[in-house]
Amino acid sequence: MRLTCNQQIRFLCEENTILQRAYKRWKRDVAMTLLSSDEAEGLCRFEVTMTKELEREAYVIVVRGNEIKIRAKDELGVIYAFLYLSERWLGIAPFWFWNDQKFERKPFVDIPDGTYTSPVYQLRFRGWFINDEVLLDAWGHDQFDPKTGITENEAFEMAMEALLRLGGNMVIPGTDHNSHKFAALAADMGLWITHHHAEPLGSKMFAREFPDKAASYREYPELFQKLWREAIKAQADYKVVWNIGFRGQGDRPFWEDDPQYDTPRKRGELISSLIRKQYEMLCEYFEDPVCCTNLYGEVMELYQQGYITLPENVIYIWADNGYGRMVSRRQGTHNPRIEALPDDPHGHHGVYYHASFYDLQAASHITMLPNSVEFVERELHHAMERGVHDYLVVNCSNVRPHTYMLNAIANIWGKEQPAYTQIYFPHCSERVQRLYDGYFRALPAYGEHEDEHGGDQYYHYTMRAVCHGWLTGRFGQPERDLVWLTGDKSLTEQVKWLEEKADESLPGLQKYYEECVFLARELDGESDPARQLFSDSVLLQAVIHYKSLLAEKSLCEAYRDSLDGKQEEAFMKLGRSTELLDEALDAMKAADHDKWEGFYDNDCLTDVKFTSYLLWHVMGYVRNLGDGPHFYRWALKYGDAGSNHGVVLLTNLRNHLKDQEMYLLMKDYEAKCGQQRS
């Protein structure tokens, strides 16, 4: 058939908002890729039928003449059918929105007559957790529709659309407030909803609803149960994979707020009893509710010790450590690395996996996971071999920085598609692929295990820890937030450790950065349509890593100089660190063009700009040591390229210079001296 913009549709089934949204999306896709045509020319007819003969989420598309007939088991089958047509015949890729895919509109496309059937996916539930979504939250704009009761937000809708295009069917539609705000949108897009492990049944936080009361189930069982029952009723009309469990307020164990539970047995008994209670509550409303529970962090340890018991048919959700390895996560300095996989392949098992992570230590938030696609494939395929067939939810964070890894994970669950670089970098696929492969080899390794590579937080949380220890004068004591990394050493020894690690990593990371810069210039010279995407993704992440590691090395050198009494040298090296971080910030700002304006403004988790700000505080401290208490000697020494050095008739000829002004004066002095030497 010849597909044009001129179309009619007939639903031979009960029409609802999910189907209407699916067809509306299809019509938008058509408008993006096809030219408008004469109303009398090339009319294409669509017919949608629901049938019990197919498996859930399956579809059959029959193309004959000027008709496309879609048969599906359910709404998700219809959604996937339209998305298949969109990708296969209109060329709209899963991350079209996130990667700024360009379309050349045509008068029509020809679809051969035939029958097209849906793929078979490896897992029953496949989804994303839109978590740590601080960039999306600040960049997107909410619009509440009082008629539907749905809060629309392009950022969150486009995230969930990408998930559907990748064959996903389940979402945690945000963290905390967002998970509640966008639940109706997710349901209207046909997705199953599930929940954060800190929000059993998707309930509201006790501490927020009852701020005047201790968050203790022992003291207020009826209030906790009230929140659970309200959550069940609020989601009664949605498709839900109910997360049952009991962790605590915020993302921490409940016994931190209720010290009565001071043994593993007490903790496990309470968790087990409350899981049973939540399950019984669900059974009051639904027959055979689909339930899952997270064996995550400290809960997994309790389970391994035999203190957790669960109802039958509950999906056991195992979790990686935030870096892709299927072992328990590191919490502070506690890192037992207990294998997080089922011993018995029977039963129901799933995985919570991180394409992005936030741990205030070394994880990736504004850059890709620091471990390779091959590593991720190996871990997830091994999990499937061990019995994980029911559930995979992936922490997708803010989507845009993580599209490469999210695409790779979708391949694992069964999405059939060409290689990522062939889709989004068609004219330079092989060259870009080499750089994606090189990314994972170039990042700093900080530990003995294969997964222990640093993401963007590695530089910034370690730099801020050094600044904290330095400003508090703990030179002979360990900085507590570095002990997990360096061991229980003095701050001076910790800084030495960081500098040595930087020296090990810099040659490889510098080479990788230079290769990215070289290709960016080549693409710009060739006017390749993918040059902007390359700069916004591969090059940007290379800049963030390389400039941050250089800044950390310069900070370590400054610390050493300051202890040796070389305050001017330390001041200058700290200033150099801030400039390097400003270069990373400039690259982030350059990626905020067109519709992306302001996307990286709320980088508040890695927070590159705050690290730079904190370094200026340390510069003030160093200047106090070297130029105080009167703060005129450095100005005399470096003013007018040093012409006043040694002549002190007046201490000040102008107002005292602020730290940034002093740094620029000293930098200008160095430049002039360098010119004179040359």
PLY file of the C-alpha trace (Angstrom):
ply
format ascii 1.0
element vertex 678
property float x
property float y
property float z
element edge 677
property int vertex1
property int vertex2
end_header
0.00 0.00 0.00
1.00 3.61 -0.46
0.92 5.34 2.92
0.08 9.05 2.79
-1.09 11.67 5.26
-4.67 11.06 4.16
-6.03 8.44 6.59
-9.15 7.09 8.24
-9.34 4.79 11.24
-12.06 2.50 12.54
-11.88 0.87 15.98
-13.80 -2.42 15.97
-13.40 -2.57 19.73
-14.21 -0.44 22.71
-12.34 2.81 22.13
-10.59 4.38 25.11
-8.08 7.11 25.86
-5.14 4.69 25.62
-6.05 3.77 22.03
-6.82 7.38 21.17
-3.40 8.46 22.44
-1.71 5.68 20.46
-3.38 6.78 17.22
-2.72 10.45 17.98
0.98 9.60 18.36
0.89 7.76 15.03
-0.69 10.77 13.32
2.04 13.01 14.77
4.69 10.62 13.44
3.08 10.75 10.01
2.99 14.54 10.08
6.72 14.66 11.00
7.75 12.43 8.10
5.20 12.75 5.29
4.04 15.74 3.29
0.38 16.67 3.43
-1.63 15.44 0.46
-4.86 16.13 -1.37
-7.81 14.81 0.68
-9.08 12.92 -2.35
-5.76 11.26 -3.06
-4.37 8.06 -1.59
-6.80 7.44 1.26
-5.39 4.85 3.71
-7.79 2.97 5.95
-6.88 1.55 9.36
-8.95 -1.02 11.19
-8.21 -2.02 14.80
-9.63 -5.18 16.36
-9.10 -6.82 19.75
-8.98 -10.62 19.81
-8.51 -13.22 22.53
-6.69 -15.52 20.09
-3.34 -13.75 20.49
-0.92 -13.70 23.40
-0.81 -10.65 25.66
0.83 -7.59 24.06
1.02 -9.41 20.69
-0.17 -7.99 17.39
-0.72 -9.03 13.80
-0.64 -6.36 11.07
-2.16 -7.27 7.70
-1.51 -4.89 4.81
-3.69 -5.31 1.71
-4.40 -2.70 -0.93
-5.11 0.57 0.79
-5.96 -1.05 4.16
-3.96 -1.81 7.29
-5.71 -4.15 9.70
-4.32 -4.39 13.21
-5.35 -7.26 15.45
-4.13 -7.32 19.04
-4.80 -8.94 22.36
-4.83 -5.68 24.32
-4.01 -1.98 24.21
-0.25 -2.55 24.45
-0.46 -4.78 21.37
-2.12 -1.94 19.44
0.48 0.55 20.72
3.36 -1.69 19.66
1.74 -2.22 16.24
1.60 1.50 15.52
5.15 1.97 16.84
6.37 -0.86 14.60
4.85 0.86 11.57
6.36 4.16 12.71
9.87 2.76 13.09
9.90 0.35 10.15
8.23 2.51 7.52
8.50 6.12 8.72
12.05 5.71 10.07
11.34 7.10 13.53
13.91 5.64 15.92
13.22 4.95 19.61
15.30 7.92 20.79
14.22 10.27 18.01
13.28 12.98 20.51
16.30 12.56 22.78
18.83 12.39 19.92
17.28 15.15 17.78
16.68 12.85 14.83
16.17 14.81 11.61
13.44 13.85 9.13
13.21 14.60 5.44
9.50 14.62 4.70
8.30 12.58 1.71
5.01 12.55 -0.21
4.43 8.89 0.71
6.00 5.57 1.66
5.19 2.20 0.18
4.43 -0.68 2.54
4.47 -4.08 0.82
1.33 -6.16 1.18
1.83 -8.86 3.76
1.46 -9.95 7.35
3.70 -8.54 10.08
3.81 -10.04 13.57
5.12 -8.92 16.93
8.45 -10.04 18.43
8.72 -12.24 21.50
10.33 -10.58 24.50
12.57 -12.31 27.01
10.91 -10.88 30.10
7.30 -10.49 31.18
7.76 -6.99 32.62
10.30 -4.63 31.05
10.62 -1.09 32.24
12.38 2.01 33.46
12.58 3.81 36.76
12.72 7.55 36.04
14.88 8.18 39.09
17.15 11.01 40.28
15.35 12.96 37.56
16.51 16.41 38.69
17.38 17.52 35.14
14.03 16.45 33.68
12.15 17.87 36.64
13.57 21.37 36.22
13.57 21.33 32.42
10.10 19.92 31.79
6.87 21.84 32.30
3.75 20.45 33.94
0.30 21.03 32.48
-2.65 19.65 34.39
-5.80 18.76 32.43
-8.79 18.96 34.79
-10.97 17.02 32.33
-8.77 13.93 32.33
-7.04 14.42 35.68
-3.72 13.85 33.92
-0.60 15.97 34.44
1.13 16.24 31.07
4.87 16.92 30.86
6.77 16.58 27.60
9.96 15.40 29.31
8.25 12.55 31.14
5.93 11.70 28.25
8.87 11.49 25.82
10.76 9.30 28.29
7.82 6.90 28.47
7.33 7.03 24.70
10.97 6.02 24.18
10.41 3.14 26.59
7.39 1.95 24.60
9.35 2.22 21.35
12.00 -0.04 22.88
9.39 -2.65 23.74
9.06 -1.67 27.40
5.76 -2.11 29.18
6.33 -0.95 32.78
7.48 2.24 34.48
8.11 3.84 37.82
7.13 7.28 36.49
9.39 9.31 38.76
10.67 9.61 42.30
8.57 10.63 45.30
6.15 13.39 44.20
6.71 12.69 40.51
5.78 9.02 40.83
2.32 10.08 42.00
2.02 13.07 39.69
2.73 11.11 36.49
1.05 7.81 37.34
-2.09 8.75 35.41
-0.03 9.77 32.37
1.82 6.46 32.45
-1.46 4.53 32.69
-2.95 6.55 29.82
0.06 5.60 27.71
-0.77 1.94 28.30
2.08 1.17 30.70
2.08 -0.96 33.80
3.02 0.99 36.90
5.31 -0.21 39.66
6.94 1.50 42.62
10.14 2.69 44.29
11.38 0.23 46.89
11.01 2.94 49.57
7.31 3.45 48.71
5.42 0.20 49.38
2.30 -0.05 47.19
3.15 3.39 45.84
2.03 4.97 49.11
2.92 8.43 50.32
5.76 8.87 52.79
4.69 8.56 56.42
7.11 11.26 57.58
5.62 13.74 55.12
1.98 12.92 55.81
2.45 12.86 59.59
5.43 15.14 60.27
4.64 15.43 63.98
4.87 11.67 64.56
7.78 9.25 64.71
7.94 7.03 61.60
7.47 3.88 63.67
5.15 1.09 62.62
5.25 -0.19 66.20
3.71 3.09 67.41
1.37 3.88 64.50
0.36 0.72 62.63
-3.08 2.09 61.75
-1.60 5.19 60.07
0.80 3.17 57.93
-2.07 0.88 56.92
-4.19 3.94 56.10
-1.54 5.17 53.65
-1.27 1.72 52.06
-5.02 1.39 51.61
-5.28 4.88 50.11
-2.55 3.98 47.61
-4.36 0.79 46.59
-7.61 2.66 45.97
-5.87 5.47 44.05
-4.37 2.97 41.59
-7.30 0.57 41.37
-7.97 1.41 37.71
-4.34 1.07 36.61
-2.31 -1.96 35.59
0.02 -2.32 38.56
2.90 -4.52 39.59
2.48 -3.91 43.30
5.74 -3.41 45.16
5.31 -4.76 48.68
7.91 -4.31 51.37
9.05 -2.05 54.16
12.30 -0.14 54.05
12.09 3.26 55.68
11.52 6.98 55.27
13.67 8.35 52.51
16.01 5.83 50.93
17.32 4.28 54.15
16.52 1.40 56.53
13.58 1.90 58.93
15.69 0.92 61.96
17.65 4.14 61.61
14.45 5.86 62.78
13.30 3.09 65.12
16.29 1.71 67.07
14.14 -0.89 68.85
14.82 -3.14 65.84
18.43 -3.74 66.77
18.96 -7.31 65.48
18.66 -8.91 62.04
15.95 -11.24 63.37
13.75 -8.39 64.63
14.18 -6.49 61.38
13.42 -9.50 59.21
10.38 -10.50 61.24
8.85 -7.03 60.94
9.52 -6.78 57.21
8.06 -10.26 56.60
4.92 -9.56 58.64
4.28 -6.25 56.88
4.78 -7.78 53.43
2.17 -10.40 54.37
-0.17 -7.66 55.63
0.18 -5.63 52.41
-0.45 -8.73 50.31
-3.60 -9.53 52.26
-4.84 -5.97 51.79
-4.35 -6.28 48.02
-6.30 -9.54 47.98
-9.27 -7.69 49.47
-9.51 -5.68 46.24
-8.04 -7.88 43.48
-7.92 -11.51 42.53
-4.33 -12.68 42.11
-2.61 -9.27 42.25
0.81 -9.11 40.59
3.31 -8.38 43.34
7.05 -7.88 43.65
9.46 -7.10 46.45
12.98 -5.70 46.39
15.85 -7.69 47.84
17.97 -4.56 47.84
20.88 -3.46 49.99
20.37 -4.40 53.61
17.11 -6.29 52.82
19.03 -8.67 50.56
21.45 -9.39 53.38
18.52 -10.18 55.72
17.07 -12.49 53.07
20.38 -14.29 52.62
20.58 -14.74 56.40
17.14 -16.41 56.38
15.20 -13.66 58.15
12.82 -12.73 55.28
9.82 -14.87 54.28
7.52 -13.97 51.39
4.11 -15.03 50.05
4.02 -17.36 47.06
3.97 -15.91 43.51
5.73 -12.71 44.56
8.44 -11.60 42.11
11.78 -11.43 43.94
13.63 -8.37 42.63
17.41 -8.68 42.84
19.60 -5.64 42.25
23.02 -4.75 40.93
25.38 -2.63 43.01
24.77 0.54 40.99
27.72 -0.18 38.70
26.22 -3.12 36.83
27.57 -6.01 38.90
24.95 -8.33 40.38
26.21 -8.05 43.94
24.96 -6.08 46.95
25.65 -2.35 46.80
28.29 -0.53 48.77
26.85 1.61 51.56
29.44 3.91 53.09
32.45 1.70 53.79
30.33 -1.45 54.05
30.84 -3.41 50.85
30.28 -7.17 51.36
29.58 -7.75 47.63
27.15 -10.59 48.33
25.94 -12.18 45.10
22.49 -10.83 44.27
21.02 -13.61 42.14
18.53 -16.39 42.83
19.83 -19.75 43.97
16.71 -21.51 42.71
15.77 -20.81 39.06
12.17 -21.77 39.83
9.70 -19.23 41.12
9.46 -15.61 40.00
12.51 -13.40 39.74
13.40 -9.96 38.45
16.22 -7.41 38.47
16.51 -3.74 39.36
19.43 -2.55 37.21
21.23 0.79 36.99
22.08 2.53 33.74
22.61 5.49 36.07
23.22 5.64 39.80
23.60 8.20 42.58
25.61 7.23 45.65
27.66 10.32 46.61
30.79 8.29 45.90
31.74 7.31 42.35
28.61 6.64 40.31
27.38 8.00 36.98
24.62 10.56 36.73
25.34 13.06 33.94
27.55 10.62 32.04
27.14 7.00 30.96
27.61 3.99 33.19
31.40 3.56 33.49
31.30 -0.15 32.61
31.00 -1.56 29.11
28.02 -2.88 27.17
29.74 -6.28 27.00
29.98 -6.28 30.79
26.27 -5.37 31.14
25.23 -8.01 28.61
27.21 -10.64 30.47
25.67 -9.73 33.83
22.08 -9.64 32.58
22.34 -12.80 30.48
23.82 -14.55 33.49
20.89 -13.31 35.58
18.47 -14.78 33.03
20.32 -18.09 33.13
19.85 -18.05 36.90
16.08 -17.68 36.60
15.34 -13.98 35.99
12.49 -14.09 33.46
9.70 -12.05 34.99
10.88 -8.49 35.53
13.60 -5.99 34.63
13.37 -2.36 35.68
16.25 -0.09 34.69
17.19 3.14 36.42
17.15 5.44 33.39
17.67 8.66 35.37
17.34 11.68 33.02
17.43 9.56 29.82
19.39 11.94 27.58
22.91 11.15 28.91
22.16 7.41 28.97
20.52 6.59 25.64
23.40 4.39 24.44
23.23 2.07 27.45
19.43 2.10 27.61
19.35 1.05 23.98
21.79 -1.81 24.68
19.69 -3.08 27.59
16.56 -3.05 25.42
18.42 -5.32 22.99
18.94 -7.73 25.87
15.24 -7.91 26.65
14.50 -8.58 23.00
14.17 -5.35 21.01
15.08 -6.05 17.37
16.99 -3.12 15.88
20.22 -2.18 14.09
23.30 -1.07 16.02
22.86 2.22 17.88
25.53 4.08 15.91
24.03 2.91 12.61
20.70 4.44 13.62
21.89 7.79 14.97
25.30 8.26 13.27
24.66 6.65 9.86
27.47 8.47 8.01
30.19 7.84 10.61
28.92 4.77 12.42
32.21 2.87 12.69
34.22 5.87 13.89
31.67 6.76 16.57
31.37 3.11 17.63
35.12 2.98 18.27
34.77 5.96 20.58
31.85 4.44 22.46
33.97 1.33 22.96
36.95 3.44 24.00
34.93 5.34 26.61
34.67 2.37 28.91
38.40 1.60 28.64
39.45 5.20 29.34
37.72 5.79 32.67
39.64 5.61 35.95
39.72 2.28 37.78
39.76 2.81 41.54
39.45 -0.73 42.91
40.37 -4.34 42.37
37.03 -5.43 40.90
36.06 -5.25 37.22
33.09 -2.98 37.88
35.01 -0.44 39.99
35.38 2.38 37.48
34.60 6.00 38.23
31.59 7.86 36.90
31.26 11.63 37.05
30.56 11.58 40.79
33.97 9.99 41.39
35.78 13.26 40.74
33.33 15.66 42.30
32.55 13.89 45.56
36.22 13.13 46.16
37.21 16.73 45.40
34.57 18.06 47.77
35.70 15.61 50.46
39.30 16.85 50.08
38.07 20.45 50.35
36.13 19.59 53.51
39.08 17.89 55.16
41.44 20.67 54.12
39.23 23.49 55.41
38.65 21.70 58.72
42.37 21.11 59.19
42.24 17.33 59.43
45.60 16.79 57.78
46.66 13.92 60.03
43.21 12.35 60.27
41.17 10.47 57.65
38.49 12.36 55.76
35.50 10.09 56.47
33.98 10.36 52.99
37.19 9.09 51.41
37.75 6.06 53.65
35.57 3.83 51.41
37.97 4.60 48.57
41.44 5.01 50.06
41.20 3.14 53.34
41.65 4.50 56.84
44.57 6.84 56.10
45.34 10.42 56.99
43.94 13.11 54.71
47.45 13.77 53.40
47.86 10.11 52.47
44.35 10.07 50.96
45.20 13.03 48.74
48.42 11.30 47.68
46.38 8.19 46.80
43.99 10.26 44.66
46.87 11.99 42.87
48.54 8.66 42.08
45.26 7.30 40.69
44.86 10.44 38.58
48.37 9.97 37.19
47.52 6.38 36.25
44.31 7.36 34.43
45.23 10.63 32.76
47.24 9.32 29.77
44.44 7.04 28.57
41.68 9.56 29.27
43.63 12.35 27.57
44.13 10.21 24.48
40.41 9.36 24.41
39.44 13.03 24.85
41.73 14.10 22.02
40.25 11.43 19.72
36.77 12.78 20.47
37.86 16.35 19.77
39.47 15.26 16.50
36.33 13.50 15.26
34.14 16.45 16.31
36.26 18.76 14.15
36.10 16.34 11.24
32.33 16.08 11.46
32.01 19.84 11.68
34.17 20.22 8.59
32.07 17.69 6.69
28.78 19.27 7.89
27.68 15.80 8.99
24.08 15.95 10.27
25.13 13.95 13.33
27.84 16.41 14.38
25.61 18.17 16.91
24.51 14.89 18.48
28.13 13.77 18.72
29.07 17.02 20.49
26.06 16.78 22.82
26.74 13.18 23.83
30.10 11.49 23.20
32.24 14.63 23.20
30.38 16.22 26.12
30.92 13.19 28.32
34.60 13.02 27.35
34.97 16.68 28.34
33.25 16.16 31.71
35.49 13.21 32.60
38.76 14.64 31.31
38.40 18.16 32.70
37.17 16.82 36.04
40.11 14.45 36.40
42.56 17.22 35.50
40.86 19.46 38.07
41.22 16.77 40.72
44.91 16.30 39.97
45.48 20.06 40.17
43.63 20.14 43.52
45.86 17.38 44.89
48.99 19.25 43.76
47.66 22.42 45.38
47.13 20.60 48.67
50.70 19.34 48.61
52.07 22.80 47.77
50.09 24.41 50.58
51.41 21.95 53.16
54.92 22.78 51.91
54.25 26.48 52.51
53.93 27.33 48.82
50.64 29.20 49.13
50.95 31.20 45.92
51.56 28.05 43.89
48.66 26.33 45.66
46.39 29.32 44.98
47.20 29.22 41.28
46.63 25.46 40.97
43.29 25.77 42.69
42.38 28.52 40.25
43.38 26.20 37.42
41.02 23.56 38.85
38.12 26.01 38.76
38.92 26.94 35.16
38.93 23.28 34.13
35.54 22.74 35.74
34.26 25.89 34.05
35.31 24.36 30.74
33.20 21.31 31.56
30.30 23.61 32.48
30.73 25.49 29.19
30.42 22.18 27.32
27.25 21.35 29.24
25.88 24.79 28.44
26.72 24.34 24.75
24.60 21.18 24.74
21.64 23.23 26.02
20.63 24.54 22.60
17.24 24.83 20.91
14.65 22.72 22.77
17.32 21.66 25.29
17.80 25.15 26.70
18.35 24.81 30.44
18.56 21.01 30.45
21.75 20.85 32.54
20.95 23.89 34.69
19.75 21.78 37.60
22.77 19.50 37.77
22.43 19.34 41.55
23.52 15.74 42.19
26.97 15.62 40.59
26.87 19.46 40.68
29.96 20.45 38.74
29.33 24.13 39.41
29.24 23.62 43.17
32.61 21.87 43.13
34.01 24.92 41.35
32.35 27.20 43.90
33.81 25.21 46.79
37.30 25.39 45.29
37.05 29.19 45.45
36.44 28.85 49.20
39.63 26.83 49.49
41.45 29.47 47.44
40.33 32.06 50.00
41.68 29.88 52.78
45.04 29.47 51.01
45.24 33.20 50.35
44.56 33.84 54.01
47.56 31.66 54.85
49.85 33.29 52.31
48.65 36.88 51.93
46.98 37.60 55.28
46.36 39.32 57.52
46.69 42.56 55.52
46.24 41.14 51.99
48.42 43.54 50.05
51.68 41.66 49.46
50.49 39.53 46.54
48.92 42.55 44.86
52.20 44.44 45.12
54.18 41.46 43.90
52.05 40.73 40.85
50.58 44.16 40.08
51.80 45.84 36.93
53.67 42.64 36.06
55.67 42.85 39.27
57.00 46.39 38.88
56.11 47.17 42.51
57.82 44.09 43.92
60.24 45.15 46.65
59.00 48.77 46.79
56.55 49.38 49.63
55.94 53.10 50.14
52.18 52.63 50.22
50.63 49.25 51.01
47.65 49.87 48.73
47.19 51.97 45.64
43.73 50.56 44.89
40.99 48.64 46.71
41.90 45.17 47.91
41.46 42.56 45.23
38.91 39.79 45.63
40.17 36.24 45.22
39.04 35.89 41.61
40.58 39.25 40.73
43.80 38.22 42.43
43.87 34.95 40.48
43.45 36.78 37.17
46.21 39.23 38.14
48.60 36.39 38.98
47.63 34.50 35.84
48.31 37.60 33.72
51.68 38.00 35.46
52.61 34.39 34.64
51.60 34.89 31.01
53.71 38.03 30.66
56.69 36.34 32.26
56.28 33.45 29.87
56.23 35.81 26.89
59.39 37.50 28.12
61.16 34.14 28.51
60.14 33.09 25.01
0 1
1 2
2 3
3 4
4 5
5 6
6 7
7 8
8 9
9 10
10 11
11 12
12 13
13 14
14 15
15 16
16 17
17 18
18 19
19 20
20 21
21 22
22 23
23 24
24 25
25 26
26 27
27 28
28 29
29 30
30 31
31 32
32 33
33 34
34 35
35 36
36 37
37 38
38 39
39 40
40 41
41 42
42 43
43 44
44 45
45 46
46 47
47 48
48 49
49 50
50 51
51 52
52 53
53 54
54 55
55 56
56 57
57 58
58 59
59 60
60 61
61 62
62 63
63 64
64 65
65 66
66 67
67 68
68 69
69 70
70 71
71 72
72 73
73 74
74 75
75 76
76 77
77 78
78 79
79 80
80 81
81 82
82 83
83 84
84 85
85 86
86 87
87 88
88 89
89 90
90 91
91 92
92 93
93 94
94 95
95 96
96 97
97 98
98 99
99 100
100 101
101 102
102 103
103 104
104 105
105 106
106 107
107 108
108 109
109 110
110 111
111 112
112 113
113 114
114 115
115 116
116 117
117 118
118 119
119 120
120 121
121 122
122 123
123 124
124 125
125 126
126 127
127 128
128 129
129 130
130 131
131 132
132 133
133 134
134 135
135 136
136 137
137 138
138 139
139 140
140 141
141 142
142 143
143 144
144 145
145 146
146 147
147 148
148 149
149 150
150 151
151 152
152 153
153 154
154 155
155 156
156 157
157 158
158 159
159 160
160 161
161 162
162 163
163 164
164 165
165 166
166 167
167 168
168 169
169 170
170 171
171 172
172 173
173 174
174 175
175 176
176 177
177 178
178 179
179 180
180 181
181 182
182 183
183 184
184 185
185 186
186 187
187 188
188 189
189 190
190 191
191 192
192 193
193 194
194 195
195 196
196 197
197 198
198 199
199 200
200 201
201 202
202 203
203 204
204 205
205 206
206 207
207 208
208 209
209 210
210 211
211 212
212 213
213 214
214 215
215 216
216 217
217 218
218 219
219 220
220 221
221 222
222 223
223 224
224 225
225 226
226 227
227 228
228 229
229 230
230 231
231 232
232 233
233 234
234 235
235 236
236 237
237 238
238 239
239 240
240 241
241 242
242 243
243 244
244 245
245 246
246 247
247 248
248 249
249 250
250 251
251 252
252 253
253 254
254 255
255 256
256 257
257 258
258 259
259 260
260 261
261 262
262 263
263 264
264 265
265 266
266 267
267 268
268 269
269 270
270 271
271 272
272 273
273 274
274 275
275 276
276 277
277 278
278 279
279 280
280 281
281 282
282 283
283 284
284 285
285 286
286 287
287 288
288 289
289 290
290 291
291 292
292 293
293 294
294 295
295 296
296 297
297 298
298 299
299 300
300 301
301 302
302 303
303 304
304 305
305 306
306 307
307 308
308 309
309 310
310 311
311 312
312 313
313 314
314 315
315 316
316 317
317 318
318 319
319 320
320 321
321 322
322 323
323 324
324 325
325 326
326 327
327 328
328 329
329 330
330 331
331 332
332 333
333 334
334 335
335 336
336 337
337 338
338 339
339 340
340 341
341 342
342 343
343 344
344 345
345 346
346 347
347 348
348 349
349 350
350 351
351 352
352 353
353 354
354 355
355 356
356 357
357 358
358 359
359 360
360 361
361 362
362 363
363 364
364 365
365 366
366 367
367 368
368 369
369 370
370 371
371 372
372 373
373 374
374 375
375 376
376 377
377 378
378 379
379 380
380 381
381 382
382 383
383 384
384 385
385 386
386 387
387 388
388 389
389 390
390 391
391 392
392 393
393 394
394 395
395 396
396 397
397 398
398 399
399 400
400 401
401 402
402 403
403 404
404 405
405 406
406 407
407 408
408 409
409 410
410 411
411 412
412 413
413 414
414 415
415 416
416 417
417 418
418 419
419 420
420 421
421 422
422 423
423 424
424 425
425 426
426 427
427 428
428 429
429 430
430 431
431 432
432 433
433 434
434 435
435 436
436 437
437 438
438 439
439 440
440 441
441 442
442 443
443 444
444 445
445 446
446 447
447 448
448 449
449 450
450 451
451 452
452 453
453 454
454 455
455 456
456 457
457 458
458 459
459 460
460 461
461 462
462 463
463 464
464 465
465 466
466 467
467 468
468 469
469 470
470 471
471 472
472 473
473 474
474 475
475 476
476 477
477 478
478 479
479 480
480 481
481 482
482 483
483 484
484 485
485 486
486 487
487 488
488 489
489 490
490 491
491 492
492 493
493 494
494 495
495 496
496 497
497 498
498 499
499 500
500 501
501 502
502 503
503 504
504 505
505 506
506 507
507 508
508 509
509 510
510 511
511 512
512 513
513 514
514 515
515 516
516 517
517 518
518 519
519 520
520 521
521 522
522 523
523 524
524 525
525 526
526 527
527 528
528 529
529 530
530 531
531 532
532 533
533 534
534 535
535 536
536 537
537 538
538 539
539 540
540 541
541 542
542 543
543 544
544 545
545 546
546 547
547 548
548 549
549 550
550 551
551 552
552 553
553 554
554 555
555 556
556 557
557 558
558 559
559 560
560 561
561 562
562 563
563 564
564 565
565 566
566 567
567 568
568 569
569 570
570 571
571 572
572 573
573 574
574 575
575 576
576 577
577 578
578 579
579 580
580 581
581 582
582 583
583 584
584 585
585 586
586 587
587 588
588 589
589 590
590 591
591 592
592 593
593 594
594 595
595 596
596 597
597 598
598 599
599 600
600 601
601 602
602 603
603 604
604 605
605 606
606 607
607 608
608 609
609 610
610 611
611 612
612 613
613 614
614 615
615 616
616 617
617 618
618 619
619 620
620 621
621 622
622 623
623 624
624 625
625 626
626 627
627 628
628 629
629 630
630 631
631 632
632 633
633 634
634 635
635 636
636 637
637 638
638 639
639 640
640 641
641 642
642 643
643 644
644 645
645 646
646 647
647 648
648 649
649 650
650 651
651 652
652 653
653 654
654 655
655 656
656 657
657 658
658 659
659 660
660 661
661 662
662 663
663 664
664 665
665 666
666 667
667 668
668 669
669 670
670 671
671 672
672 673
673 674
674 675
675 676
676 677
